[in-house]
Amino acid sequence: MGLAAAFFDLDKTIIAKASTLAFGRPFFDNGLLNRRSVMKSTYAQLVFMVSGADADQMERMRKHITAMCTGWDVAQVRDIVGETLHEIMEPLVYDEAAELIEAHRSEGREVVIVSSSGLEVVGPIGGMVGADHVIATRMVVDEGKYTGEIDYYVYGPNKAAAITDLAVERGYDLAECYAYSDSITDLPMLEVVGHPTAVNADRALRKIALDRGWPVLMFTKPVTLRSRFGSSRTPAVTGAAIGIGAAVAGIAWYAAKRRDRPA
Protein backbone atom coordinates (compact mmCIF):
# COMPACT_ATOMS: atom_id res chain seq x y z
CA MET A 1 0.00 0.00 0.00
CA GLY A 2 1.45 3.39 -1.00
CA LEU A 3 1.31 6.74 0.71
CA ALA A 4 -2.19 8.21 0.77
CA ALA A 5 -3.73 11.65 1.20
CA ALA A 6 -7.02 13.31 2.06
CA PHE A 7 -7.93 16.14 -0.34
CA PHE A 8 -10.25 18.85 0.94
CA ASP A 9 -12.04 21.61 -0.88
CA LEU A 10 -11.99 24.73 1.32
CA ASP A 11 -15.12 26.87 1.09
CA LYS A 12 -18.20 25.25 2.69
CA THR A 13 -16.14 22.10 3.28
CA ILE A 14 -13.52 23.17 5.84
CA ILE A 15 -14.83 26.69 6.48
CA ALA A 16 -18.36 28.06 6.53
CA LYS A 17 -17.87 30.93 4.05
CA ALA A 18 -16.16 31.85 0.81
CA SER A 19 -12.58 32.33 1.98
CA THR A 20 -11.56 35.31 -0.14
CA LEU A 21 -14.77 37.27 0.46
CA ALA A 22 -14.51 36.64 4.21
CA PHE A 23 -11.64 39.14 4.33
CA GLY A 24 -13.85 41.94 2.97
CA ARG A 25 -13.84 43.94 6.20
CA PRO A 26 -10.05 44.07 6.73
CA PHE A 27 -9.56 44.76 3.01
CA PHE A 28 -11.98 47.69 3.38
CA ASP A 29 -10.32 48.93 6.57
CA ASN A 30 -6.98 48.97 4.76
CA GLY A 31 -8.28 50.89 1.76
CA LEU A 32 -8.40 48.05 -0.77
CA LEU A 33 -12.21 48.06 -1.05
CA ASN A 34 -14.78 50.83 -1.17
CA ARG A 35 -18.27 50.56 0.31
CA ARG A 36 -19.83 49.51 -2.98
CA SER A 37 -17.34 46.66 -3.33
CA VAL A 38 -18.05 45.55 0.23
CA MET A 39 -21.78 45.47 -0.53
CA LYS A 40 -21.19 43.43 -3.70
CA SER A 41 -18.94 41.04 -1.80
CA THR A 42 -21.52 40.64 0.96
CA TYR A 43 -24.19 39.86 -1.63
CA ALA A 44 -21.91 37.37 -3.40
CA GLN A 45 -21.21 35.69 -0.05
CA LEU A 46 -24.95 35.43 0.68
CA VAL A 47 -25.69 33.91 -2.73
CA PHE A 48 -22.83 31.46 -2.28
CA MET A 49 -24.08 30.33 1.13
CA VAL A 50 -27.73 30.01 0.10
CA SER A 51 -27.56 28.57 -3.39
CA GLY A 52 -24.10 27.03 -3.59
CA ALA A 53 -21.70 27.42 -6.48
CA ASP A 54 -22.55 25.82 -9.79
CA ALA A 55 -20.47 26.59 -12.88
CA ASP A 56 -22.31 29.87 -13.58
CA GLN A 57 -22.00 31.04 -9.97
CA MET A 58 -18.31 30.14 -9.91
CA GLU A 59 -17.70 32.09 -13.10
CA ARG A 60 -19.47 35.14 -11.69
CA MET A 61 -17.50 34.79 -8.47
CA ARG A 62 -14.25 34.52 -10.42
CA LYS A 63 -15.00 37.65 -12.43
CA HIS A 64 -16.01 39.56 -9.32
CA ILE A 65 -12.89 38.63 -7.38
CA THR A 66 -10.41 39.20 -10.21
CA ALA A 67 -11.94 42.60 -10.98
CA MET A 68 -11.97 43.45 -7.29
CA CYS A 69 -8.29 42.73 -6.72
CA THR A 70 -6.86 44.19 -9.93
CA GLY A 71 -4.11 46.64 -8.96
CA TRP A 72 -3.86 45.46 -5.36
CA ASP A 73 -0.38 45.25 -3.86
CA VAL A 74 0.40 41.58 -3.24
CA ALA A 75 2.60 42.24 -0.19
CA GLN A 76 -0.19 44.30 1.39
CA VAL A 77 -2.70 41.49 0.81
CA ARG A 78 -0.35 38.98 2.43
CA ASP A 79 0.18 41.28 5.40
CA ILE A 80 -3.57 41.82 5.90
CA VAL A 81 -4.32 38.10 5.68
CA GLY A 82 -1.50 37.29 8.09
CA GLU A 83 -2.58 39.91 10.61
CA THR A 84 -6.29 39.04 10.58
CA LEU A 85 -6.15 35.31 9.80
CA HIS A 86 -7.05 33.95 13.22
CA GLU A 87 -9.64 36.65 13.92
CA ILE A 88 -11.42 36.08 10.61
CA MET A 89 -10.93 32.38 9.94
CA GLU A 90 -10.80 30.53 13.24
CA PRO A 91 -14.52 31.01 14.00
CA LEU A 92 -15.40 29.70 10.53
CA VAL A 93 -13.70 26.28 10.70
CA TYR A 94 -16.18 23.43 10.90
CA ASP A 95 -15.63 21.30 13.99
CA GLU A 96 -16.41 18.21 11.92
CA ALA A 97 -13.77 19.15 9.34
CA ALA A 98 -11.16 19.72 12.04
CA GLU A 99 -11.94 16.27 13.44
CA LEU A 100 -11.58 14.69 10.00
CA ILE A 101 -8.25 16.39 9.42
CA GLU A 102 -6.99 15.11 12.77
CA ALA A 103 -8.28 11.61 12.01
CA HIS A 104 -6.59 11.43 8.61
CA ARG A 105 -3.30 12.67 10.01
CA SER A 106 -3.45 10.16 12.88
CA GLU A 107 -3.95 7.40 10.30
CA GLY A 108 -0.84 8.48 8.41
CA ARG A 109 -2.42 10.32 5.48
CA GLU A 110 -1.21 13.69 4.28
CA VAL A 111 -3.80 16.47 4.19
CA VAL A 112 -4.08 18.61 1.05
CA ILE A 113 -6.34 21.64 0.50
CA VAL A 114 -7.36 22.09 -3.14
CA SER A 115 -9.12 25.42 -3.65
CA SER A 116 -10.10 27.81 -6.41
CA SER A 117 -9.41 30.70 -4.03
CA GLY A 118 -6.11 32.55 -4.27
CA LEU A 119 -2.88 31.20 -2.87
CA GLU A 120 -2.29 34.26 -0.68
CA VAL A 121 -5.48 33.39 1.22
CA VAL A 122 -5.49 29.59 1.03
CA GLY A 123 -1.83 29.09 2.02
CA PRO A 124 -2.14 30.68 5.48
CA ILE A 125 -5.48 28.93 6.10
CA GLY A 126 -3.80 25.63 5.23
CA GLY A 127 -1.10 26.30 7.78
CA MET A 128 -3.70 27.20 10.39
CA VAL A 129 -5.75 24.01 10.03
CA GLY A 130 -2.81 21.64 9.63
CA ALA A 131 -2.61 20.92 5.91
CA ASP A 132 0.57 19.35 4.56
CA HIS A 133 0.14 20.87 1.09
CA VAL A 134 -1.98 23.57 -0.53
CA ILE A 135 -2.98 23.81 -4.19
CA ALA A 136 -4.66 27.12 -4.99
CA THR A 137 -5.34 29.55 -7.81
CA ARG A 138 -2.40 31.75 -8.78
CA MET A 139 -2.96 35.28 -10.04
CA VAL A 140 -0.63 37.03 -12.49
CA VAL A 141 1.55 39.58 -10.70
CA ASP A 142 3.42 42.44 -12.38
CA GLU A 143 5.67 44.77 -10.39
CA GLY A 144 4.18 43.48 -7.15
CA LYS A 145 0.54 44.06 -8.13
CA TYR A 146 -2.24 41.81 -9.39
CA THR A 147 -2.99 42.37 -13.07
CA GLY A 148 -6.49 40.87 -12.89
CA GLU A 149 -5.43 37.87 -14.97
CA ILE A 150 -5.18 34.29 -13.71
CA ASP A 151 -1.98 32.30 -14.13
CA TYR A 152 -3.60 28.99 -13.21
CA TYR A 153 -7.21 28.46 -12.10
CA VAL A 154 -7.66 25.53 -9.72
CA TYR A 155 -11.21 24.72 -10.71
CA GLY A 156 -13.16 21.79 -12.17
CA PRO A 157 -10.94 19.39 -14.16
CA ASN A 158 -7.87 21.39 -13.13
CA LYS A 159 -8.41 20.23 -9.55
CA ALA A 160 -8.30 16.60 -10.66
CA ALA A 161 -5.19 17.28 -12.75
CA ALA A 162 -3.48 18.97 -9.81
CA ILE A 163 -4.31 16.06 -7.53
CA THR A 164 -2.99 13.58 -10.06
CA ASP A 165 0.24 15.55 -10.49
CA LEU A 166 0.76 15.77 -6.74
CA ALA A 167 0.05 12.05 -6.38
CA VAL A 168 2.84 11.30 -8.86
CA GLU A 169 5.20 13.70 -7.07
CA ARG A 170 4.41 12.39 -3.57
CA GLY A 171 3.79 8.74 -4.42
CA TYR A 172 0.13 8.68 -3.39
CA ASP A 173 -1.95 5.66 -4.26
CA LEU A 174 -5.08 7.46 -5.48
CA ALA A 175 -7.20 4.36 -4.91
CA GLU A 176 -6.40 4.75 -1.20
CA CYS A 177 -6.96 8.52 -1.14
CA TYR A 178 -9.96 10.47 0.13
CA ALA A 179 -11.58 13.65 -1.19
CA TYR A 180 -14.22 15.97 0.27
CA SER A 181 -16.23 18.73 -1.43
CA ASP A 182 -19.59 20.48 -1.42
CA SER A 183 -19.92 21.37 -5.10
CA ILE A 184 -20.86 19.62 -8.32
CA THR A 185 -18.04 21.60 -9.94
CA ASP A 186 -15.63 19.42 -7.94
CA LEU A 187 -16.96 16.16 -9.35
CA PRO A 188 -13.67 15.53 -11.28
CA MET A 189 -11.74 15.90 -8.01
CA LEU A 190 -14.01 13.42 -6.24
CA GLU A 191 -13.90 10.92 -9.10
CA VAL A 192 -10.11 10.72 -9.20
CA VAL A 193 -9.80 9.16 -5.71
CA GLY A 194 -10.94 5.85 -4.29
CA HIS A 195 -12.91 7.35 -1.39
CA PRO A 196 -15.00 10.39 -2.40
CA THR A 197 -17.33 12.11 0.08
CA ALA A 198 -19.90 14.86 -0.45
CA VAL A 199 -19.94 17.49 2.31
CA ASN A 200 -22.75 20.07 2.59
CA ALA A 201 -23.48 19.05 -0.97
CA ASP A 202 -25.43 21.13 -3.45
CA ARG A 203 -28.43 19.43 -5.04
CA ALA A 204 -26.61 18.12 -8.11
CA LEU A 205 -23.69 16.67 -6.16
CA ARG A 206 -25.96 15.16 -3.55
CA LYS A 207 -27.93 13.32 -6.23
CA ILE A 208 -24.79 11.89 -7.81
CA ALA A 209 -23.37 10.91 -4.41
CA LEU A 210 -26.55 9.08 -3.44
CA ASP A 211 -26.78 7.37 -6.85
CA ARG A 212 -23.19 6.16 -6.54
CA GLY A 213 -23.35 5.22 -2.88
CA TRP A 214 -20.84 7.83 -1.74
CA PRO A 215 -20.96 9.08 1.86
CA VAL A 216 -22.91 12.33 2.29
CA LEU A 217 -21.97 14.41 5.32
CA MET A 218 -23.39 17.60 6.82
CA PHE A 219 -20.99 19.94 8.61
CA THR A 220 -22.92 22.44 10.73
CA LYS A 221 -20.75 23.49 13.67
CA PRO A 222 -18.17 26.19 12.98
CA VAL A 223 -15.98 26.39 16.08
CA THR A 224 -12.81 28.27 16.92
CA LEU A 225 -9.65 26.18 16.87
CA ARG A 226 -8.77 27.55 20.30
CA SER A 227 -11.97 26.08 21.69
CA ARG A 228 -10.99 22.71 20.25
CA PHE A 229 -7.35 22.67 21.26
CA GLY A 230 -7.10 25.21 24.07
CA SER A 231 -5.24 28.50 23.96
CA SER A 232 -1.85 26.80 24.53
CA ARG A 233 -2.44 23.81 22.29
CA THR A 234 -3.18 24.57 18.65
CA PRO A 235 -2.52 22.24 15.70
CA ALA A 236 0.66 24.16 14.88
CA VAL A 237 2.30 23.14 18.15
CA THR A 238 1.04 19.57 18.48
CA GLY A 239 3.06 18.30 15.55
CA ALA A 240 -0.13 17.59 13.65
CA ALA A 241 0.31 20.62 11.46
CA ILE A 242 2.79 22.58 9.43
CA GLY A 243 3.70 26.26 9.46
CA ILE A 244 2.22 28.75 7.04
CA GLY A 245 5.46 29.00 5.11
CA ALA A 246 5.60 25.26 4.57
CA ALA A 247 1.98 25.17 3.46
CA VAL A 248 2.70 27.70 0.74
CA ALA A 249 5.96 26.00 -0.20
CA GLY A 250 4.01 22.79 -0.75
CA ILE A 251 2.85 24.01 -4.17
CA ALA A 252 6.19 25.33 -5.38
CA TRP A 253 6.88 22.08 -7.24
CA TYR A 254 3.48 22.41 -8.93
CA ALA A 255 4.09 25.92 -10.22
CA ALA A 256 7.47 24.87 -11.57
CA LYS A 257 5.97 21.77 -13.16
CA ARG A 258 3.36 23.85 -15.02
CA ARG A 259 5.96 26.36 -16.22
CA ASP A 260 8.15 23.57 -17.56
CA ARG A 261 5.38 21.93 -19.59
CA PRO A 262 5.24 22.69 -23.31
CA ALA A 263 2.36 24.87 -24.40
C-alpha positions as CSV (number, residue, x, y, z in Angstrom):
1,M,0.0,0.0,0.0
2,G,1.5,3.4,-1.0
3,L,1.3,6.7,0.7
4,A,-2.2,8.2,0.8
5,A,-3.7,11.7,1.2
6,A,-7.0,13.3,2.1
7,F,-7.9,16.1,-0.3
8,F,-10.3,18.9,0.9
9,D,-12.0,21.6,-0.9
10,L,-12.0,24.7,1.3
11,D,-15.1,26.9,1.1
12,K,-18.2,25.3,2.7
13,T,-16.1,22.1,3.3
14,I,-13.5,23.2,5.8
15,I,-14.8,26.7,6.5
16,A,-18.4,28.1,6.5
17,K,-17.9,30.9,4.0
18,A,-16.2,31.8,0.8
19,S,-12.6,32.3,2.0
20,T,-11.6,35.3,-0.1
21,L,-14.8,37.3,0.5
22,A,-14.5,36.6,4.2
23,F,-11.6,39.1,4.3
24,G,-13.8,41.9,3.0
25,R,-13.8,43.9,6.2
26,P,-10.1,44.1,6.7
27,F,-9.6,44.8,3.0
28,F,-12.0,47.7,3.4
29,D,-10.3,48.9,6.6
30,N,-7.0,49.0,4.8
31,G,-8.3,50.9,1.8
32,L,-8.4,48.0,-0.8
33,L,-12.2,48.1,-1.0
34,N,-14.8,50.8,-1.2
35,R,-18.3,50.6,0.3
36,R,-19.8,49.5,-3.0
37,S,-17.3,46.7,-3.3
38,V,-18.1,45.6,0.2
39,M,-21.8,45.5,-0.5
40,K,-21.2,43.4,-3.7
41,S,-18.9,41.0,-1.8
42,T,-21.5,40.6,1.0
43,Y,-24.2,39.9,-1.6
44,A,-21.9,37.4,-3.4
45,Q,-21.2,35.7,0.0
46,L,-24.9,35.4,0.7
47,V,-25.7,33.9,-2.7
48,F,-22.8,31.5,-2.3
49,M,-24.1,30.3,1.1
50,V,-27.7,30.0,0.1
51,S,-27.6,28.6,-3.4
52,G,-24.1,27.0,-3.6
53,A,-21.7,27.4,-6.5
54,D,-22.5,25.8,-9.8
55,A,-20.5,26.6,-12.9
56,D,-22.3,29.9,-13.6
57,Q,-22.0,31.0,-10.0
58,M,-18.3,30.1,-9.9
59,E,-17.7,32.1,-13.1
60,R,-19.5,35.1,-11.7
61,M,-17.5,34.8,-8.5
62,R,-14.2,34.5,-10.4
63,K,-15.0,37.6,-12.4
64,H,-16.0,39.6,-9.3
65,I,-12.9,38.6,-7.4
66,T,-10.4,39.2,-10.2
67,A,-11.9,42.6,-11.0
68,M,-12.0,43.5,-7.3
69,C,-8.3,42.7,-6.7
70,T,-6.9,44.2,-9.9
71,G,-4.1,46.6,-9.0
72,W,-3.9,45.5,-5.4
73,D,-0.4,45.3,-3.9
74,V,0.4,41.6,-3.2
75,A,2.6,42.2,-0.2
76,Q,-0.2,44.3,1.4
77,V,-2.7,41.5,0.8
78,R,-0.4,39.0,2.4
79,D,0.2,41.3,5.4
80,I,-3.6,41.8,5.9
81,V,-4.3,38.1,5.7
82,G,-1.5,37.3,8.1
83,E,-2.6,39.9,10.6
84,T,-6.3,39.0,10.6
85,L,-6.1,35.3,9.8
86,H,-7.0,33.9,13.2
87,E,-9.6,36.6,13.9
88,I,-11.4,36.1,10.6
89,M,-10.9,32.4,9.9
90,E,-10.8,30.5,13.2
91,P,-14.5,31.0,14.0
92,L,-15.4,29.7,10.5
93,V,-13.7,26.3,10.7
94,Y,-16.2,23.4,10.9
95,D,-15.6,21.3,14.0
96,E,-16.4,18.2,11.9
97,A,-13.8,19.1,9.3
98,A,-11.2,19.7,12.0
99,E,-11.9,16.3,13.4
100,L,-11.6,14.7,10.0
101,I,-8.2,16.4,9.4
102,E,-7.0,15.1,12.8
103,A,-8.3,11.6,12.0
104,H,-6.6,11.4,8.6
105,R,-3.3,12.7,10.0
106,S,-3.5,10.2,12.9
107,E,-4.0,7.4,10.3
108,G,-0.8,8.5,8.4
109,R,-2.4,10.3,5.5
110,E,-1.2,13.7,4.3
111,V,-3.8,16.5,4.2
112,V,-4.1,18.6,1.1
113,I,-6.3,21.6,0.5
114,V,-7.4,22.1,-3.1
115,S,-9.1,25.4,-3.6
116,S,-10.1,27.8,-6.4
117,S,-9.4,30.7,-4.0
118,G,-6.1,32.6,-4.3
119,L,-2.9,31.2,-2.9
120,E,-2.3,34.3,-0.7
121,V,-5.5,33.4,1.2
122,V,-5.5,29.6,1.0
123,G,-1.8,29.1,2.0
124,P,-2.1,30.7,5.5
125,I,-5.5,28.9,6.1
126,G,-3.8,25.6,5.2
127,G,-1.1,26.3,7.8
128,M,-3.7,27.2,10.4
129,V,-5.7,24.0,10.0
130,G,-2.8,21.6,9.6
131,A,-2.6,20.9,5.9
132,D,0.6,19.4,4.6
133,H,0.1,20.9,1.1
134,V,-2.0,23.6,-0.5
135,I,-3.0,23.8,-4.2
136,A,-4.7,27.1,-5.0
137,T,-5.3,29.6,-7.8
138,R,-2.4,31.7,-8.8
139,M,-3.0,35.3,-10.0
140,V,-0.6,37.0,-12.5
141,V,1.6,39.6,-10.7
142,D,3.4,42.4,-12.4
143,E,5.7,44.8,-10.4
144,G,4.2,43.5,-7.2
145,K,0.5,44.1,-8.1
146,Y,-2.2,41.8,-9.4
147,T,-3.0,42.4,-13.1
148,G,-6.5,40.9,-12.9
149,E,-5.4,37.9,-15.0
150,I,-5.2,34.3,-13.7
151,D,-2.0,32.3,-14.1
152,Y,-3.6,29.0,-13.2
153,Y,-7.2,28.5,-12.1
154,V,-7.7,25.5,-9.7
155,Y,-11.2,24.7,-10.7
156,G,-13.2,21.8,-12.2
157,P,-10.9,19.4,-14.2
158,N,-7.9,21.4,-13.1
159,K,-8.4,20.2,-9.5
160,A,-8.3,16.6,-10.7
161,A,-5.2,17.3,-12.7
162,A,-3.5,19.0,-9.8
163,I,-4.3,16.1,-7.5
164,T,-3.0,13.6,-10.1
165,D,0.2,15.5,-10.5
166,L,0.8,15.8,-6.7
167,A,0.1,12.1,-6.4
168,V,2.8,11.3,-8.9
169,E,5.2,13.7,-7.1
170,R,4.4,12.4,-3.6
171,G,3.8,8.7,-4.4
172,Y,0.1,8.7,-3.4
173,D,-2.0,5.7,-4.3
174,L,-5.1,7.5,-5.5
175,A,-7.2,4.4,-4.9
176,E,-6.4,4.8,-1.2
177,C,-7.0,8.5,-1.1
178,Y,-10.0,10.5,0.1
179,A,-11.6,13.6,-1.2
180,Y,-14.2,16.0,0.3
181,S,-16.2,18.7,-1.4
182,D,-19.6,20.5,-1.4
183,S,-19.9,21.4,-5.1
184,I,-20.9,19.6,-8.3
185,T,-18.0,21.6,-9.9
186,D,-15.6,19.4,-7.9
187,L,-17.0,16.2,-9.3
188,P,-13.7,15.5,-11.3
189,M,-11.7,15.9,-8.0
190,L,-14.0,13.4,-6.2
191,E,-13.9,10.9,-9.1
192,V,-10.1,10.7,-9.2
193,V,-9.8,9.2,-5.7
194,G,-10.9,5.9,-4.3
195,H,-12.9,7.4,-1.4
196,P,-15.0,10.4,-2.4
197,T,-17.3,12.1,0.1
198,A,-19.9,14.9,-0.5
199,V,-19.9,17.5,2.3
200,N,-22.7,20.1,2.6
201,A,-23.5,19.1,-1.0
202,D,-25.4,21.1,-3.4
203,R,-28.4,19.4,-5.0
204,A,-26.6,18.1,-8.1
205,L,-23.7,16.7,-6.2
206,R,-26.0,15.2,-3.5
207,K,-27.9,13.3,-6.2
208,I,-24.8,11.9,-7.8
209,A,-23.4,10.9,-4.4
210,L,-26.5,9.1,-3.4
211,D,-26.8,7.4,-6.8
212,R,-23.2,6.2,-6.5
213,G,-23.3,5.2,-2.9
214,W,-20.8,7.8,-1.7
215,P,-21.0,9.1,1.9
216,V,-22.9,12.3,2.3
217,L,-22.0,14.4,5.3
218,M,-23.4,17.6,6.8
219,F,-21.0,19.9,8.6
220,T,-22.9,22.4,10.7
221,K,-20.7,23.5,13.7
222,P,-18.2,26.2,13.0
223,V,-16.0,26.4,16.1
224,T,-12.8,28.3,16.9
225,L,-9.7,26.2,16.9
226,R,-8.8,27.6,20.3
227,S,-12.0,26.1,21.7
228,R,-11.0,22.7,20.2
229,F,-7.3,22.7,21.3
230,G,-7.1,25.2,24.1
231,S,-5.2,28.5,24.0
232,S,-1.9,26.8,24.5
233,R,-2.4,23.8,22.3
234,T,-3.2,24.6,18.6
235,P,-2.5,22.2,15.7
236,A,0.7,24.2,14.9
237,V,2.3,23.1,18.2
238,T,1.0,19.6,18.5
239,G,3.1,18.3,15.5
240,A,-0.1,17.6,13.7
241,A,0.3,20.6,11.5
242,I,2.8,22.6,9.4
243,G,3.7,26.3,9.5
244,I,2.2,28.7,7.0
245,G,5.5,29.0,5.1
246,A,5.6,25.3,4.6
247,A,2.0,25.2,3.5
248,V,2.7,27.7,0.7
249,A,6.0,26.0,-0.2
250,G,4.0,22.8,-0.8
251,I,2.8,24.0,-4.2
252,A,6.2,25.3,-5.4
253,W,6.9,22.1,-7.2
254,Y,3.5,22.4,-8.9
255,A,4.1,25.9,-10.2
256,A,7.5,24.9,-11.6
257,K,6.0,21.8,-13.2
258,R,3.4,23.9,-15.0
259,R,6.0,26.4,-16.2
260,D,8.2,23.6,-17.6
261,R,5.4,21.9,-19.6
262,P,5.2,22.7,-23.3
263,A,2.4,24.9,-24.4
